[in-house]
Amino acid sequence: MKKVLIADDDESIRWVLKKTVAGKGFVPDLAEDGEKALSLLTRNTYAAAFIDIRMPGMEGIEVLERIQARKSPTRFFIMTAVRRPDAAARSTRAGAAEFITKPFDIAYIEKLLGEVAKESTSRERPYRSEAPEEWKAFRIVGRSRAILDVFLGVGKVADAGATVLLLGDRGVGKELVARCIHELGTPDGPFVAVNPSAIPRDLQEAELFGFEKGAFTGAETAREGKLEAASGGTLFLDEVGDIPTDLQAKLLRVLQEKEFSKLGSNRERKFRGRVIAATNRDLRRMVADGKFREDLFDRLNIFPIRVPPLSERREDIPLLADYFLQKYCTILSRPPRSFSKEALEVVAAHHWKGNVRELENFVQRLAVLSSGKLLRREEVARELAKADGALDFSTAPLEHVIEERVREFVGRLGGAIESEDDLHGYFLRQMEKPLIKVVLEATGGNQVKAAAILGINRNTLRKKLRSLSLLSRKRRSR
């Protein structure tokens, strides 16, 4: 029979837990202080251990730290009458699965023991990656035919020094591939990434090319741009399809002549580096529509590499999920955890619209939220259902989520909107009601707090509530 350790200096607590543990089919071992608990843990194997924080001689958290709980198969539960966040955090870092505050509910203890029994007898076993280390080179994880084609492309262009264009959906890992090309090319300079579309339009040129003192209002000192910063290394232009036409002409000159000049300067500077660009847009269609310069496209498209979405490399999903789980357990100081093979089947079958980025963020949440050392099918399916049931902004940067929603919205409008002002006003009217509704729900209906969050006067908020029919009947009648 499986054993459970109970370590507490309070005899009544030991007695109650002993009866509960025995009633669930486990053999209880008792310890009245930390030193005895450590001795028992050293000599025996336990399915679980309930350990009080404050005990004579040695505190419970120190017992966990001394026994190296993260490497132990035992599931540890720390008990305390003191509700302190720092104690909970330290317990978690030491390897505790749960932080239980006294007085505890016996039904909750029985529930935890039921989970331990289920984990001990479950047919689900930890997944062990069979991928050799070369498949994890430069953090690009995978062994599918699709990702091997990417590896081949990277190998061909890495030391060529030529311009590379990376094509693929959002979240597939284009920047990671760019870094891989950079590192394999053994450059003298740094890897400098810039996403022009994330920079205000009137600052894009200054950010990319730099500027001299007095070049424009507010330019009190000279500043180097991304091109100068990437000297001898790699300039990574993310979402190059979003660069405005006038800036495209200046970028073309950099690629053709390997020269550029700062804002406010007539002096030509040499660009000694390579350019890797990336986009999720169809640049050929944009050229045909007159939205992207054909000569710039020709200069960028010398060595195109397509990075596939997860839907085309499903066999890599278990490898990726396992890799991210180990990564975030280490980064977040969580106990080591593993997926069961059955849990990974659920993960692999899921449609990851946000690709590797979405998968990574989901696994990161699991690393934080899960308490067991084995992530089973049921738990993973439950968390996936939660993620699918809500608009989850954590699967991608907020700006990307908003941009995707706006694109979908504008696409549905078709030709109904004729100008940017029309679109702006129409979009604000559509956004206003759900925005105010969410803020009110978040503040528990407190209009003063809601108005402060929205940045408007309370009277203005009340007028909007009436016009948008958001005032309850009870309040409306007052």
MODA-V466536 format. One line per field, one symbol per residue. psi: psi as a letter, one per 20 degrees, with the letter a starting at -180 (. if undefined). A space follows every 10 residues. Layout:
psi=???
This chain:
psi=qqqppooqio hhgggghggg ghhjjqoppq pirhghghgg hhhrpqhrpo pqgoqqgpqh hhgghhimhh iqiqopopqq ionphhhggh gghijphqop qqprphhhgh gghhhggghh iqipqqpopj prhhijpkjo prjrhghhhg gggghhigjh jrppopqrrp jikhhggghg gghhimrhar ooqpnhiipq giigghhgir qrpjhrpimh qqpqahghhj picpoooqlh iipqghhhgh hghghgikqr qqpjqippqp onaqppqqqj rnhghhghij ipphhgghhh kgnpppoqrh hjlhiighgg ggghghghhg gjlqqprqqq hhhhhgghiq onhjbhgggg hghghhhghq hrioorgggg hghhhghhiq ooiiiqqghg gggghggggh hhhcjhphrh gggggggghh hgghghgggg ghjkjohggg hggikrqhhg ghghhghjli pqhghhi.
